[in-house]
Amino acid sequence: MSRTPPLPLRAVLLNTADIELWPAGLLRARGNGHARLLARARRVLRRKRDGAWLAAELEDGLHPLRPGLQREPGMVAAMRALGTHPAHRRNGLEHVDTLPLHRLHQRLAALGLDADAYATRTCLTLTHEPDWLALADFDRWQRPLWLRIDAARAWRHLRDAALADGIVLEAISGYRSHDYQLGIFARKLARGLTVEEILAVNAAPGFSEHHSGLALDIGSTDEPPAEESFERTPAFGWLRDNAGGYGFSMSYPRDNPHGIVYEPWHWRFYANFNQAA
């Protein structure tokens, strides 16, 4: 198994509790003004809770895109992240830190969720977000697929090995922030669903493996995304027989102890897996 070359710095998402720092070249322009700005920008500061663009990092400094930028929650941490190189080397390996849970218990309580009771009932644990992620691929909709760098390399190995066997594996989604998951819950509650109805198909915010950057949903080009019918495809058969050799395991088989519906599309990379060639 050959190694994938190290990912370049421009393909790194810097992550803080409130703000993500995106490589400008990976964002889609929102009008001509944004297109001209992105052409000159290195990174764009993006608010996590609603995706709003806050500022662009240019050669001559930070260009605000919203009034009151210095009063924006999380700006101090975002500015600190801008000044650091994320791919810290420790014993020759890239080091990834995790972010604090950032008021998660209070935010869950506001949605009517008791985090401790949920953890006890499902045997799931609260999952911290990584402080940086690598561009692993582009998903079915050509959106950047962010994963932790070890999972990103493993996904590339897995995808390429499948392709060599005539199997096309398609990424559906990877890293998701706590804010993203909280937004799913807020929108579904606004539509009249109960918390229990939502929990039948979505992990509680803070408990999804996607927060870790180690999990991704996988599909095949001839199947709708995230459907049980994926288990009848050659792609799933290949994953079942080969994914373990690349450090991936299906997290939610039938009758899993977490009470989560069967998800043949959801696979997690285990960070202690030896990726030696």
C-alpha positions in Angstrom: 0.0 0.0 0.0 1.7 3.2 -1.2 1.6 6.4 0.9 -0.4 9.4 -0.2 1.9 12.5 -0.4 1.4 15.0 2.5 -1.4 17.4 2.0 -0.4 21.1 1.3 -1.0 23.9 3.8 -3.5 25.5 1.5 -5.7 22.4 2.0 -6.1 22.9 5.8 -9.1 24.1 7.7 -8.2 25.9 10.9 -10.9 25.3 13.5 -11.8 27.3 16.7 -14.8 27.0 18.9 -16.8 29.8 17.1 -15.0 30.4 13.8 -13.6 28.3 11.0 -10.7 29.6 8.9 -11.2 28.4 5.3 -8.7 28.4 2.5 -10.2 31.1 0.3 -9.8 29.1 -2.9 -12.2 26.4 -1.6 -15.1 28.8 -1.1 -17.8 29.5 -3.7 -18.1 33.3 -4.4 -21.4 35.0 -3.4 -21.5 37.5 -6.2 -18.9 39.5 -8.2 -17.6 41.4 -5.2 -16.9 38.2 -3.3 -15.3 36.6 -6.4 -12.8 39.5 -6.6 -12.1 39.3 -2.9 -11.6 35.5 -2.9 -9.1 35.8 -5.8 -6.9 37.9 -3.5 -7.5 36.3 -0.2 -5.6 33.6 1.6 -8.3 32.6 4.1 -11.8 33.5 5.0 -13.1 33.6 8.6 -16.5 31.8 8.6 -18.9 31.9 11.6 -19.7 28.3 12.5 -23.3 28.8 13.8 -24.7 30.2 10.5 -21.9 30.1 7.9 -21.6 33.9 7.7 -18.3 35.2 6.2 -16.7 37.6 8.8 -13.4 38.6 7.3 -10.8 37.8 4.6 -7.1 37.5 5.2 -5.3 39.4 2.5 -1.6 40.2 1.9 -2.0 43.5 3.8 -4.0 42.1 6.7 -7.5 41.3 7.7 -10.4 42.7 5.6 -13.7 42.9 7.6 -16.8 41.6 5.8 -19.2 42.4 8.7 -19.5 45.5 11.0 -18.2 45.2 14.5 -15.7 42.5 13.7 -13.7 42.9 16.9 -16.8 42.3 19.0 -17.5 39.0 17.2 -17.4 36.1 19.7 -14.3 34.0 19.1 -12.2 36.6 17.3 -9.3 36.4 19.7 -9.0 32.6 19.2 -9.4 33.0 15.4 -6.7 35.6 15.2 -4.4 33.3 17.3 -5.1 30.4 14.9 -4.3 32.6 11.9 -0.8 33.2 13.3 0.0 29.5 13.8 0.9 26.7 11.5 -1.5 23.9 12.1 0.6 20.9 11.1 2.7 20.8 14.2 5.3 18.0 14.1 5.7 15.7 17.1 8.0 12.7 16.7 7.8 13.1 12.9 4.0 12.9 12.9 1.4 15.7 12.5 -0.2 16.6 15.8 -3.9 17.4 16.2 -5.3 19.0 19.3 -8.9 19.1 20.3 -11.2 22.0 21.1 -13.0 22.5 24.4 -16.7 21.5 24.4 -17.6 25.2 24.6 -20.9 25.5 26.6 -22.2 22.3 25.0 -24.2 21.1 28.0 -26.0 24.5 28.2 -26.7 24.5 24.5 -28.1 21.0 24.6 -30.3 21.9 27.6 -31.7 24.8 25.5 -32.9 22.2 23.0 -34.4 20.1 25.8 -31.6 17.5 25.8 -30.0 16.2 29.0 -26.4 15.3 27.9 -25.7 13.0 30.8 -28.9 11.1 30.5 -28.4 10.7 26.8 -24.9 9.4 27.3 -26.0 6.8 29.8 -28.9 5.6 27.6 -26.9 5.3 24.4 -23.4 4.5 25.7 -22.1 7.3 23.4 -19.5 9.8 24.6 -19.1 13.5 24.0 -16.8 14.1 21.1 -14.4 17.0 20.8 -13.7 18.7 17.5 -10.1 18.8 16.2 -8.3 22.1 16.0 -7.5 21.6 12.3 -8.6 19.3 9.5 -7.1 18.3 6.1 -8.8 18.3 2.7 -9.4 14.6 2.1 -11.4 14.8 -1.1 -14.5 16.4 -2.6 -17.9 14.9 -1.9 -20.7 13.9 -4.2 -21.8 17.6 -4.5 -18.2 18.8 -5.0 -18.0 20.3 -1.5 -14.7 20.0 0.4 -14.5 16.8 2.5 -12.7 17.7 5.7 -11.2 14.9 7.9 -8.4 14.6 10.4 -5.2 14.2 8.5 -4.7 10.5 9.5 -8.2 9.7 8.4 -7.8 11.8 5.3 -4.8 9.7 4.2 -6.5 6.5 5.1 -9.6 7.5 3.1 -7.4 8.2 0.1 -5.8 4.8 0.4 -9.2 3.1 0.7 -10.7 5.0 -2.2 -7.7 4.3 -4.5 -7.6 0.6 -3.6 -11.3 0.2 -4.3 -10.9 2.0 -7.7 -8.1 -0.4 -8.6 -10.7 -3.2 -8.1 -13.2 -1.5 -10.3 -15.2 0.0 -7.3 -16.0 3.7 -7.1 -16.5 4.9 -3.5 -18.1 8.3 -3.2 -17.8 10.5 -0.1 -21.1 11.8 1.2 -20.0 13.8 4.2 -17.1 14.0 6.7 -16.4 16.4 9.6 -19.4 18.2 11.0 -19.2 20.8 13.8 -21.2 20.8 17.0 -22.9 24.0 15.6 -23.9 22.1 12.4 -25.6 19.4 14.4 -27.2 21.9 16.7 -28.6 23.6 13.7 -30.1 20.3 12.4 -31.9 19.9 15.7 -33.1 23.5 15.9 -34.6 23.3 12.4 -36.4 20.0 13.0 -37.8 21.2 16.3 -39.1 24.3 14.5 -40.9 22.0 12.0 -42.7 20.3 14.9 -40.7 17.2 15.5 -40.0 16.0 19.0 -36.5 15.5 20.4 -37.1 11.7 20.5 -38.2 11.7 16.9 -35.0 13.5 15.9 -32.8 11.3 18.0 -34.1 8.3 16.1 -32.1 9.4 13.0 -29.6 12.0 14.3 -27.1 11.6 17.1 -27.4 14.4 19.7 -25.1 17.3 19.1 -21.7 16.6 20.6 -22.2 12.8 20.3 -21.8 12.3 16.6 -18.6 10.6 15.4 -18.5 13.2 12.6 -17.4 15.8 15.1 -14.1 14.0 15.5 -13.0 14.3 11.9 -12.5 10.5 11.9 -15.8 9.4 10.4 -17.4 9.7 7.0 -20.4 8.6 5.1 -19.7 6.6 2.0 -21.9 5.9 -1.0 -21.8 4.8 -4.6 -22.7 6.7 -7.7 -25.8 4.7 -8.6 -27.4 4.9 -5.1 -29.1 7.7 -3.2 -27.0 8.9 -0.2 -27.4 7.5 3.3 -30.0 4.8 2.5 -30.1 1.2 3.7 -30.2 0.1 0.1 -26.5 0.8 0.0 -25.8 -2.6 1.6 -26.9 -4.2 -1.6 -24.3 -2.5 -3.8 -20.9 -3.9 -4.9 -19.4 -0.8 -3.1 -20.7 -2.0 0.3 -19.6 -5.5 -0.4 -16.1 -4.3 -1.1 -16.1 -2.2 2.1 -17.3 -5.1 4.2 -14.5 -7.3 2.9 -11.6 -4.7 2.8 -12.2 -1.6 4.9 -10.8 -3.1 8.0 -7.4 -3.5 6.3 -7.3 0.3 6.0 -8.4 1.1 9.6 -12.1 1.7 8.9 -15.0 0.0 10.7 -18.8 0.4 10.3 -20.0 2.1 13.4 -23.7 1.3 13.5 -24.5 -2.3 12.3 -28.0 -3.8 12.9 -29.0 -4.0 16.6 -26.1 -1.8 17.7 -26.0 -1.0 21.4 -26.4 2.8 20.8 -30.0 2.6 19.6 -29.0 4.2 16.3 -30.6 3.0 13.1 -28.6 0.7 10.9 -26.2 2.8 8.8 -24.2 0.7 6.3 -22.9 4.0 4.8 -21.2 5.3 8.1 -17.6 4.3 8.6 -15.0 5.4 11.1 -11.2 5.4 11.0 -9.5 4.3 14.2 -6.7 6.7 14.9 -4.4 4.1 16.5 -4.4 2.1 13.2 -0.9 1.5 11.8 -0.8 3.0 8.3 2.6 1.8 7.5 3.1 0.9 3.8 
